[in-house]
Amino acid sequence: MQEAIYETWRHVFKLDPERELSDEALDAICLSGTDALLVGGSTGVTYDNTVDLLSRIRRYEVPCALEVSSEEAAVPGFDHYFIPMVLNTERAEWIIGRQIEALRKWGTFIPWEETTAEGYIILNPRAQAAQATQASCELDDDQFAAHLYMADRLMRLPIVYMEYSGMFGDMERVRRARHLLTGARLFYGGGIDTAEKAQLAAQYAHTVVVGNALYDERLSAALSTVQAVRNTVLIK
Ligand code: 1GP
């Protein structure tokens, strides 16, 4: 079987269609050498703002994937699609409910070869995604490990996404998570706004995602994370 597009990604920038990004900033991001752009956001993502961002990104060669968090914003033309499933919420609509509803309508049109589920474990209670999905972020080590077993061994999801959006997470927990996974690729995202933080996360996570820092005065530091991740070896 052909290797999935994301299996070689070490560094990814996440772009939010709802947020403003100048042409200069987008130019720097697209030419930064990052492995891919991931388009997605927790709120305010619409068909129109997603199409708009995609058309701007398409002037560049960088691979671009969409994280589909609402069916209205499922725009064709991306290189890959990710379907998040939040594992640490009791609200079934965020685990499979909305996804089932979307598949009922659009299942026959989905490019399955380019579509991958992500098992989200949201760990920052202040993150928008945590609040929107009412995620139970206060997991002790055993509960956390159980979520990993669920994602990796029972559900056999190809990706586990440790989401700390807005705060730099517990790197020891990232390290342990990677070692518990047997098949899933580990995405880490949250609070990376320096080369040093990017290096720490890249030691343990297969793929490091940088988002918020692109949108303010931290842009140049955010851009420096590409090289930092490239220079970091994943610790076995
Ligand atoms: C957000 O995981 C990403 O979904 C990245 O987190 O925005 O904190 O960089 P930050």
Residues whose N, C-alpha, C, O or C-beta is under 5 A from the ligand:
A	BS01	1GP	K14 Y164 S165 G166 M167 G189 G190 G191 I192 V209 V210 G211 N212 A213
